[in-house]
Amino acid sequence: MNNERPTKDIVTPISKQTVSIVTYVTGRDKRALRNIYLMSDISDSDRINMAQDLSWKTVVVAIDGKKDGEVDIVDSILSMNATDTAFIVKEVDRVTADLPFEEKKTN
């Protein structure tokens, strides 16, 4: 099975880091995220953090060309300026919610 998916580069607004993200999640990805929310043996806040961490690891392919393993994706995102983190969260949420990317309009 080929797990190669198309990616899109986004640039964080403050630090101007290039973040490569996949353009869609698979049914398997959605199932794994849903299963976290169904766990009953952990607190709501832990469930939310676990789901967000998994979303980031699933959608973010690389930060400035460094893939997970070369850099800790979750730690890198959490260590960014809060505006950059919020920007990445919004883009990851767009992918996991199956929303289309907004294309910048040019005149």
Steps between C-alpha positions, in 0.01 A plus 500: 500500500639840401471763775641778283260794504521841335641770723471875518752742650376772733714774654446610858418871530756597767806276472451431128563128548394275214265226617413218261158348560300229328194620311262239640467236770399141438213309652757319714627836630147615585431173682814536712403856597142398581622211714691742724178685576330172589759412766333508839797441727662845458392857570339723238805728486734202447271371226505838325880524526546145370268563206675825413843336523384219270349752257828690481706182453257379232468821300838674545758326283796732563604830654767684302567178313557291815267203539374344822795310644741771390294742704219441751200640310281552807775661709601722208144627452452560873832687518403745225365848550134465605384668178693247291361213708145629454561530125615136477211381719254674265656339193516154661138532614402593143660178372354274770154656448525431124473871415654627176807721514433869458681627196631853520331719243718707274381800306 
